[in-house]
């Protein structure tokens, strides 16, 4: 069934409205300072330049901040995916006391605003001695992404017939073999869908980075490092836009790499 012309028009309008801020960000990053601060608004630039990107890339500790963001986001994606998969199997395939209560708590955890839990989490991280470390960011992001990831993975695991696992176990496969060689590949699209959520949440985080990384500049991530371009007298908008563009590229690359599995994963989540 082909989409109607009205639906296609609406889709194009939504796509343009969504892409325009990204276009303006990249355009501003390519503009010299004179054009950025000009009162005449132009959706193009007469003198494109890479000076803003050069200033950002050669700036102090930009590579370190980039690596920190990669380490935090990558750790959150791997750990949340692994824990969510195992937890989803537990709450779906096994019957135990308080199982329904645990599932409800996953939903309740998603309803609590992040701002309401930031201060309590700060005291927990402080008592653990993890302030000013990347481990604190990984731990906090896991706490906030796991409820969603577990609830989403539960639908994928439930969609896999138990008869497949039973047949494999009758043939002599162990529980671990069934788990990793049969169930894991079948729910891989769900892991991709949850990993996108975990990656974007950890990569774009600013609140936690400013809260838990107080004095250790070498442990800062990219969103918090953008503050260096906000100056008391005059903001460096060229540097801000160039740094924001560079921050966006890994997200786009990650999304393009997993887009096929992401579509099937989201479809499976709706079905589950």
Secondary structure, 3 states (H helix, E strand, C coil): CCCCHHHHHHHHHHHHHHHHHHHHHHHHHHCCHHHHCCCCCCCCCCCCCCHHHHHHHCCCCHHHHHHHHHHHHHHHHHHHHHHHHHHHHHHHHCCCCCHHHHHHHHHHHHHCCHHHHHHHHHHHHHHCCCCCCHHHHHHHHHHHHHHHHHHHHHHHHHHCCHHHHHHHHHCCCCHHHHHHHHHHHHCHHHHHHHHHHHHHHHHCCCHHHHHHCCCCHHHCCHHHHHHHHCCCCCCCHHHHHHHHHHHHHHHHHHHHHHHHHHHHHHHHHHHC
